[in-house]
């Protein structure tokens, strides 16, 4: 049985916030050297994309857990033929 709860989503959200903080810390806009600036921009974009992916994963897992829980509840509600 799939078990995914609110604290699991909170952990994924926390990881996403940490990635976004790392992205802001890159400060790619203040870098003057074009090569270093491009590399920093790519790192910034990767971190922002990963944070977005973590949040999306959390939402999808919550939805899947809800569907599985409703399926289990409906099976439990069925009365077997005797």
C-alpha positions, -999 to +999 in steps of 0.1 A: +000+000+000+012+035-009+016+057+021+023+094+015+013+120+041+015+157+048+049+155+065+063+139+033+050+168+012+065+192+038+099+176+034+097+179-004+086+215+000+115+222+024+140+207-001+125+229-028+129+260-006+165+251+000+171+247-037+155+281-043+177+297-016+208+281-033+196+295-066+193+330-052+228+326-036+243+320-070+237+357-078+244+352-115+232+388-124+262+404-106+289+383-124+308+403-150+328+376-168+306+363-196+317+327-193+312+326-155+280+344-159+266+319-183+277+290-161+261+306-131+229+313-151+227+276-161+232+266-125+205+290-114+181+277-139+188+241-130+182+248-093+149+266-100+138+238-123+147+211-096+127+231-070+097+232-093+100+195-100+101+186-063+069+206-057+052+190-086+063+156-074+048+163-040+015+173-055+014+143-077+022+119-049-005+135-027-031+130-055-020+094-061-022+087-023-057+101-023-068+079-052-053+048-037-069+056-003-103+060-020-099+027-039-090+009-007-119+025+011-143+014-017-130-021-016-134-023+021-170-011+018-179-039-006-198-067+010-187-101-003-214-125-016-220-153+008 
